[in-house]
Amino acid sequence: MFQSDQFLSKENLLEWSSELDLTLKSITAAKNEVFLEHKQKCHYFYFISKGFIRLYYLDLEGREITHWFSAENMMITSPFSFFKGETNIINFQALEETSMLGLTKAHINALREHHPRANEAFQNLFLEFAMSLSRRIMSIHTETAEYRYLKLLEQHPLIFQKAKLAHIASYLGIKQQSLSRIRKNLIH
């Protein structure tokens, strides 16, 4: 998780889009709605104006594995589907009432082509996403579950207010019982 608005704000998007006469799609999702399912094509790069979203996929046994959380002023997409046109493997679920702006590839290309600041913002956004995801994957193999839990709690306390413990446990790469045990040990 990282704040997209350090690179790209809603105001920037709306201003630049207006200058180029681009109409961004306004998208809403109800609480608990899965608004993009696996096997569907992802046509948008979503800027979250309001709300909280969980991205998850199913493992080989059909269990939900939380891949990512995104909140207000963050951007998300299904990279392989959005950029490569492949079938999506991730489910996007609004954990609360959510409002988003949807940018198509044509929108992003036009913004990057006509606005040097937009091009730089998207490059930084893509780089930060890649680094964050790489860091997260490596942490599962190089850090203890307790350390990952404490780091998540410190860096992203909002997750603990918005998501279920089962979602947090799968994001940390542990079972819910292990998360409960970690929380209990830290209290004592």
C-alpha positions as CSV (number, residue, x, y, z in Angstrom):
1,M,0.0,0.0,0.0
2,F,1.2,3.5,-0.8
3,Q,-0.4,6.9,-1.3
4,S,-0.6,7.7,-5.0
5,D,-1.2,11.4,-4.3
6,Q,2.5,11.8,-3.5
7,F,2.8,11.6,-7.3
8,L,-0.7,12.2,-8.7
9,S,-3.7,13.8,-7.0
10,K,-7.4,13.8,-7.9
11,E,-7.1,17.5,-8.6
12,N,-4.2,16.9,-11.1
13,L,-6.1,14.2,-12.9
14,L,-9.2,16.4,-13.2
15,E,-7.3,19.5,-14.3
16,W,-5.2,17.7,-16.9
17,S,-8.2,15.7,-18.2
18,S,-10.2,18.8,-18.6
19,E,-7.5,20.6,-20.5
20,L,-7.4,17.6,-23.0
21,D,-11.2,17.3,-23.0
22,L,-11.0,13.7,-21.6
23,T,-14.0,12.4,-19.7
24,L,-12.9,10.1,-16.8
25,K,-15.5,7.5,-15.8
26,S,-17.1,8.0,-12.4
27,I,-17.5,4.6,-10.8
28,T,-19.1,3.6,-7.5
29,A,-19.2,0.3,-5.6
30,A,-21.4,-0.6,-2.7
31,K,-20.0,-2.1,0.6
32,N,-18.8,-5.7,0.0
33,E,-19.4,-5.5,-3.7
34,V,-17.0,-7.3,-5.9
35,F,-16.9,-4.8,-8.8
36,L,-14.2,-6.6,-10.9
37,E,-14.0,-10.4,-10.8
38,H,-11.3,-12.8,-12.0
39,K,-11.8,-13.9,-15.6
40,Q,-13.1,-10.4,-16.5
41,K,-11.0,-7.8,-18.4
42,C,-9.8,-4.8,-16.4
43,H,-10.5,-1.7,-18.5
44,Y,-9.6,0.9,-15.9
45,F,-6.8,2.2,-13.8
46,Y,-8.9,3.3,-10.7
47,F,-8.2,6.4,-8.7
48,I,-10.0,6.0,-5.3
49,S,-11.7,9.2,-4.4
50,K,-13.4,7.7,-1.3
51,G,-13.6,4.3,0.2
52,F,-11.5,1.2,0.9
53,I,-10.8,-1.7,-1.5
54,R,-9.3,-5.2,-1.1
55,L,-7.8,-7.1,-4.0
56,Y,-7.7,-10.8,-3.7
57,Y,-7.3,-14.0,-5.6
58,L,-8.1,-17.7,-5.0
59,D,-5.4,-20.2,-4.2
60,L,-5.3,-23.8,-5.6
61,E,-7.8,-24.9,-2.8
62,G,-10.2,-22.0,-3.6
63,R,-9.2,-19.9,-0.5
64,E,-9.2,-16.2,-0.8
65,I,-5.7,-14.6,-0.5
66,T,-5.6,-10.9,0.0
67,H,-3.2,-9.4,-2.5
68,W,-3.4,-5.7,-1.7
69,F,-5.4,-3.0,0.1
70,S,-6.1,0.4,-1.3
71,A,-7.8,3.5,0.2
72,E,-8.6,7.1,-0.6
73,N,-6.1,8.8,-2.8
74,M,-4.6,5.6,-4.1
75,M,-4.6,4.0,-7.5
76,I,-5.1,0.4,-8.4
77,T,-5.5,-1.8,-11.4
78,S,-5.0,-5.4,-12.5
79,P,-1.6,-4.9,-14.4
80,F,-1.6,-7.9,-16.6
81,S,-5.2,-7.4,-17.7
82,F,-5.1,-3.6,-18.0
83,F,-1.7,-3.2,-19.7
84,K,-1.4,-6.5,-21.5
85,G,-5.1,-7.3,-22.2
86,E,-4.9,-10.7,-20.4
87,T,-7.7,-12.2,-18.4
88,N,-7.8,-10.8,-14.9
89,I,-7.0,-13.1,-12.0
90,I,-7.7,-10.7,-9.2
91,N,-11.1,-9.8,-7.6
92,F,-11.7,-6.2,-6.5
93,Q,-13.9,-5.8,-3.5
94,A,-15.1,-2.6,-1.9
95,L,-15.0,-3.0,1.8
96,E,-17.0,0.1,2.2
97,E,-19.0,2.5,0.0
98,T,-16.4,3.5,-2.6
99,S,-16.2,6.2,-5.3
100,M,-13.5,6.1,-8.0
101,L,-12.4,7.7,-11.2
102,G,-11.7,5.2,-14.0
103,L,-8.9,6.0,-16.5
104,T,-8.5,4.0,-19.6
105,K,-5.2,3.2,-21.4
106,A,-6.1,6.0,-23.9
107,H,-6.6,8.5,-21.0
108,I,-3.2,7.6,-19.5
109,N,-1.5,7.7,-22.9
110,A,-3.0,11.1,-23.7
111,L,-2.0,12.5,-20.3
112,R,1.5,11.1,-20.5
113,E,2.0,12.4,-24.1
114,H,0.6,16.0,-23.5
115,H,1.7,16.7,-19.9
116,P,5.3,16.2,-18.9
117,R,4.3,16.3,-15.2
118,A,1.7,13.6,-15.8
119,N,4.2,11.4,-17.6
120,E,6.6,11.8,-14.7
121,A,3.8,11.2,-12.1
122,F,2.8,7.9,-13.9
123,Q,6.4,6.8,-14.2
124,N,6.9,7.4,-10.4
125,L,3.6,5.7,-9.6
126,F,4.5,2.6,-11.6
127,L,8.0,2.4,-10.1
128,E,6.7,2.8,-6.5
129,F,4.1,0.1,-7.1
130,A,6.7,-2.3,-8.4
131,M,9.0,-1.6,-5.5
132,S,6.2,-1.9,-2.9
133,L,5.0,-5.2,-4.3
134,S,8.6,-6.6,-4.5
135,R,9.2,-5.4,-0.9
136,R,6.0,-7.1,0.2
137,I,6.9,-10.5,-1.5
138,M,10.4,-10.5,0.0
139,S,9.1,-9.7,3.5
140,I,7.1,-12.9,3.5
141,H,10.3,-14.8,3.1
142,T,12.7,-12.7,5.1
143,E,10.7,-11.4,8.1
144,T,8.8,-13.1,10.9
145,A,5.0,-13.0,10.9
146,E,5.1,-11.0,14.1
147,Y,7.5,-8.4,12.6
148,R,5.3,-8.1,9.4
149,Y,2.2,-7.6,11.6
150,L,3.9,-4.9,13.7
151,K,5.2,-3.2,10.6
152,L,1.7,-3.2,8.9
153,L,0.1,-1.9,12.1
154,E,2.7,0.9,12.3
155,Q,2.7,1.9,8.6
156,H,-1.0,1.2,7.7
157,P,-3.2,1.4,10.8
158,L,-6.2,2.1,8.6
159,I,-6.2,-1.5,7.4
160,F,-7.0,-2.6,11.0
161,Q,-10.0,-0.4,11.1
162,K,-11.4,-1.3,7.7
163,A,-10.5,-5.0,7.0
164,K,-11.5,-8.3,8.6
165,L,-8.8,-10.2,10.5
166,A,-9.1,-13.0,8.0
167,H,-8.2,-10.6,5.2
168,I,-5.2,-9.2,7.2
169,A,-3.9,-12.6,8.0
170,S,-4.0,-13.7,4.4
171,Y,-2.3,-10.5,3.4
172,L,0.5,-11.2,5.9
173,G,0.8,-14.8,4.5
174,I,-0.4,-16.5,7.7
175,K,-3.5,-18.3,9.0
176,Q,-6.0,-16.3,11.1
177,Q,-5.2,-18.5,14.2
178,S,-1.6,-17.5,13.9
179,L,-2.6,-13.8,13.7
180,S,-4.7,-14.2,16.8
181,R,-1.8,-15.9,18.6
182,I,0.6,-13.1,17.6
183,R,-1.9,-10.4,18.9
184,K,-2.4,-12.3,22.1
185,N,1.4,-12.7,22.7
186,L,1.9,-9.0,22.1
187,I,-0.7,-8.1,24.7
188,H,1.1,-10.1,27.4
